Amino acid sequence: MTESTPAVSAPAGGERHASWLELFFDLTAVAGVAQLAHLLHGSPGWDDVALYAVMFLAFWTGWMLFTVYGNVSGDEVRTWTVLAGMFGMAVMAASVHGVREDRAGAFALAYILVRTLAGKAWERRGEYVPELPITQLGLGLTPWVVSMWFDGTERYALWALGLLIDLTVMFSVSGTALAARVDARYARKEREAGPGRRTAAKPAAALMDAPHLGERLGLFQLIVLGEAVAQVVAAASQAEWDAALYSVGAGSFLLLLLLWSLSLRHGADGVPLLVWDVLPVRLVLPPHCFVAGAVAALAAGLGDAVEYTHHPVPEPVRWLLCGSLGVYLAVAGVAALCSGRGVPGTLLLVGPSLAAVLVAGAAARQAEGPHLVWLLVAAAAWTRLVAERRRPGRRGRPALPAP
């Protein structure tokens, strides 16, 4: 195996697509999302939801760092670096099942190694990504290292603190500010080295291939939607097939079809209702993570709903379904607002749908699986219908130069 793997050849228009190595790497996302969804099966409590959110964000962060590395490196990507990151993420996925017993340390250690590998990859390239400040500012990794000496709730709280630091950095540190930090650090090293002594070259700013990154982000959302289909199929295969099950199955499929349309046909970068190129990448990535996490949680809820075709859906499962779709719609509303739809247009798009799912979560105590699923379908269908009729002016993707 060679040290570097070329990307798939660009088509005539010059646009690069995901390489075989990148698609192989994405298989870890399939495994990870499937394992993480199991944390929410049954009747999850708030502690289960919180642990799921922390672990999903950690897993997505690892995937995102190597995705951006492949995006920037192109045909110079180091195969062994990506495969090592893939192995680390596979260990994270395998650790999910026993994270409350004896595998939390393995999950944390694998995450630390994945982050370290990603950092070393940028050091070797002598580059940094202005739109991804955590490649240079790794303070969020410190709580994860400290957590190796703790157990239980304290350990999970440290994980959450580390991820909160990373999110804060993503939202607050601009590319200009990061470039200034890199310049200051390099100047300090030159002063410490003294006159006439050579220092390492100053890291150069690396630009991302925006269309290629958008494709990878969209592929991740497809993976999550595919896992949702798999959850429903697996649950239905073990249930008694009757009219109620057919209703839940058809409703679940239609709901996922609507989310696919909102995210990938009426959105950008896998974020529903987002217009292409209106936000910098550092502000697109967190909403992408929240949407993916919400859909994966919804997948677990849909799998559980199959078990309640003739009985009221328990409150934890009801809130899992309604809450996850509520998060999805809330992110879609923020994206629509950022995309120039205006406050009235955004309220019309997501306001009725969001209100419906929140009211259902709070009040639909006697709703059986088919009724609840079709209520969610109606909520998503409203947003989809309004989005189709009130399309904003879209910016085209930037044209790439011909090779």
N, C-alpha and C positions, 0 to 999 in steps of 0.2 A: 504493500500500500504506500502510495506516495505521501509526502509530507503536506502537500496542498492539493486541493481538488478544485478543478475549474467549475464555474457555474454553468448552467445550461446556456447554450449559445443564444444570444439575443436575436429576436426576430428582425425582419427587415426594417421595422420602425425603430429599432435600437433599444426597445424596452426589455429589461432583464427580468426573467421569471425565476421562481424558486428552483434551486438545484436539487439533484437527487439527495445530496448530503443533507440539505435543509429539510427536505420532506421526510427523510429518515429520522432526523432529529425530532421532528414534530410528532413522531410516534410516541415519544415520552409524554407529550401532552395528552394523548389518548389515554395512556395508562394512568397518568396522574389525575386527570379529571374523573375518570371512573372510580378510582380509589377514594378521592376526596368526597364524592357524592355519597358514599356509604356512611360517612359521618352523620348524615342527616336522615337516614332511614329510620323507620319506626315512628316514634313520637319525640322528636328532638326538643330539648329544652334550650333556654337562652344560652347556657354555657356551651352546648353543642354547636349552636349557630356561631357563637363568638370564636370558638376554636376552629371551626371550618373556615371562617372569614380570614383568620390569621394565617392558617396553613395554605389556603388558596392563594392569598396575596404573595406569600413567600415562594410558592411554586411558580406562579406567573412571573414573578420578578426574575427568577433564574432563567426561565424560558425567554423572557424579553431581552435580557442582557446578551445571551448568545445569538438571538435573532438579530439584534442590532450589530453585533460583531460580524456576523455573516453578511449583513446588508452592506456594511462599509468595506469589508475586506474583498468582497467579490471573488475573483479568481485567485486571490492571494490568501484565502482562508486556510488555516492549518487544520487538516483533517483530524489529527490526533487531539488537538485542543477541543474541537467540537465533540468528538466521541467521548472524551473524558468528562466534559460537561454533561453529556447525555447519560453517562453512567451515574454521575452524581445525582441527577434528577430522577433516574430510575430507583436509586436507593431511597430518595425522598418519598417516591410513590409507594414503594414497598413498606416503608415505615409507618404509613398512615394507619393501617389496620390495628397495630398494637401501640399507638402513640400514647394511650392512657396507661399502658402497662410498663413496658420496658424498652420501647423504641423511640421515645422522645429524644433521647440523646443522639441516636443515629440520625434522626431527621435534622436536628440542629447541626450536627457535624457535617452532614452532606450539604446542607445549605451554605455553611461557612466555606466548604471546599469549592462549591460551585461559584460563589462570589469571588473567592480568591483566584480561581482559574480565569474568570472573566477579567479581573483586574490585571493579571499577568499578561493576558493576551493583548491588552491595550499598551502595556509597558513595552512589550516586544515590538509592537508596531510603531512606538514613539508618537502616538496620537491620543487625542481625547475627543469626545463628541460634545460639542457645545449644547446640543439639545437634550443630552442625557447626563446631567451633572453627577449622578451617583457613580459614574465610571471613575471620577476623580475624587469625589467626596464620600468616603466610605465610613463615616461616623456611625451610620445605622447598623453596621456589622458588629460594633462593640457589644451591645446588649446580648447578641446571640452568643458571643464568646463567653460572656459572664454567665449566661444561663446554663452552661455546662456544669456549674457547681450548685444548681438549684433543682428542685423537683416541683411537680404539680403546678398549682396556680401561679406561683412565683415565676416559674420557668416560662409559662405561656405569657405572662404579663411582660416579661423581658423581650420575648419575641415581638409582641405587639408594639412595644416601645421602639424597637429597632426599625420596624416597618413604618411606624409613624414618623420617625426621623427621616427615612427615605422619601416618604410622600411629601413631607414638608420641604425637603430639598428640591424635589421635582417641581413643586408649585412655586417656590419662592426664588430660586436661583436661576437667573436668565443666562443665556449664552454669553452675553457681554460680561456679566459679573463673573462667570466661570473663567473666561479668557483672562480677565484681570487677575484672578487668583493664580492662574497658571503662570502668568508673566511675573507676578510678585514672588512666587515660589522659586522660579528659575533665577531671578535676579538675586535672591537671598543665597542660593547655592553658589552663584558666581562670586559673591562677596566672601563667603566662607572659604571658598577654594583659594582665594587670593590671586593677585596679578600673575599672569603668565602660565597659570595652571589650567588645564583643559577640564571642562565639565561635560556631562552628558548633554546631548542636543536637547533643545527645548521642544517639548511635545507640540505637534502641529494640530490645528483644528481639522477634524475630519467631517466631511459632509455626507449625509445619508442620501440614499437613492429612494426618494419619496414614493414613487409608484411601486417599487419592489417591496418596501416596508408595508405599504397599504395592502398589498396582496397577502403578505404573511400574516398581518393582523386579521384580515378577513378569513384566512384559512383557519386560524385559531378559533374564531367564532363558529365556523363550520364544524370543527371538531367537537366543540361543546354541544352544538345542536344535534350532531350525530350521536353523542353520548345520551342525550335526552331521549332520542328515538330508541336507543338500545335499552334504556331503563324501562320504558313503557312496554317494549316487546318482551323483555325478560319477565316482567310482572304478569303480563297477560298470558304468557305461555304456561303459567302455573295456576291460573284462575279458571273458574267455571265460565264457559262461554255462553252468554245469554244476551238479551237485548241491552241490558244495562252496561255490560262490558263493551259491547259494540259502540255504545254511545260515548263511553269514556275514551275508548281507543280512537274513534273518529275525531272527537273533540280535541284530544291531545295532539293528534297529528295536525289538525287545522291550526291550533294555537302555535305550534312550532313553525308551521309554514308562514304564519303571519309575522312571527319574530324574525324569521329568515328574510322576509321581504323588507321589514323595517330596518334591519341591520345592514343588509348587503345591497338592496336595491334602492332604498330610500335613505341610505346613510353612507358614510365613508369610513374607511379604516375599521370596519366592524362596529362602529358606534351608530346607533339608530338616529335618524333625522339630522345627522351632521353633514354639512356641505364640505366638499373637498377643499383643503388648504386654507381654511379660515382660522385655524388654531395652530400654534407651534407644536411640534411633536411632543415636547415635554408636558403639554397640557392635554394632548390626545390620549396618551398612554394610560393615565389613571382611570378616565371614564371607560376605556376599553376593558380594563381589568374588572371594574365594577359590573359592567354589562355581562362579561363572561362568567363572573362569579354568580350573578343573579340567575342566569340561564341554567348553570350547573345545579344550583339549589332548586330551581323550578323542576329540573329533571328528576331529582330525588322525590319531590312532592308529587309529581305525576305518577311515578312508580308506586308510591304509597296509595294514591287515590284509587288505583285499580282494586285495592283490597276493600274499599268501602263503597261498592256499587249499590248495596242495599242497606247501608247504615250511615248515620250522620258521620261526617268526617271529623275526627278528633281535633280539638282546638290547636294543638301544636302543628299538625299537618295542614290544617286550614290556613294558619298564619304563614306557614312555610310557602304555600302556594301563592297566597295573596301578597305576602310581604316581598317575595322575590320578584313577582311581576311589578309590584309597586316600585321597587328599586330600579328595575329596568325602565319603567315609564318616567320616573323622576330624572334619570340620566338622559333619557330621550328629550325631555323638556328642556334641560339645560343646554343640550346640543342644539335644539331647535332655536333657542333664544340666541345662542352664540352665532348661529347661521343666518341671522337677520330676519327671522320670522316676526319679531316684535312680541310684546307681551300679550296683546289680544289674540294674535294668531297662535301663540304657544299655549295659552290657556284653552283655546278651542281644541287644539290638537290633543293634549294630554290631560287637561283638567277633568272632564267627565270620566275618562277611563280610570284615572288615578283615584278619584273619589269613589267610583264603583268598587274597585278592588279593596280599598281600605274599609269601606262600609261592610263589604262582605266578610272581610277578616274579623271585624268586630261583632257583627250581628248575625251572620248566617250560621247559627249554631246547629240548626237541624238540617242543613244542606247535605245531601248525599253526594257521592263522587261525581256522577254525571251532571247534576245541577251546578256544582261549583266549577267544574271544568268548563262548561258551556258559558257560564257567566264570565270567566276569564277570556274565553274566545270572543265574546261580545265586546269586552273592554278593549282588547287588542285590535279587533276589527274596526272599531270606531276610529282609533288613531290611524290605522292603515288607510281607511277610506278618506279621512280628512287630508292626510299626507298626499294621497294621490290627486286630490282635487285642488290642493293649494301648494303646488310645488314652488319653492323659491328659485330665484335665478341661480343656476349652478356655475361655479367656476370650473373650467376644464382643467384636466391634469396638465402639468407643464410638459411641453413637448421636449423629448430627448434628442440630442443631436444624432444625426445619422453616423454610423461607424465609418 
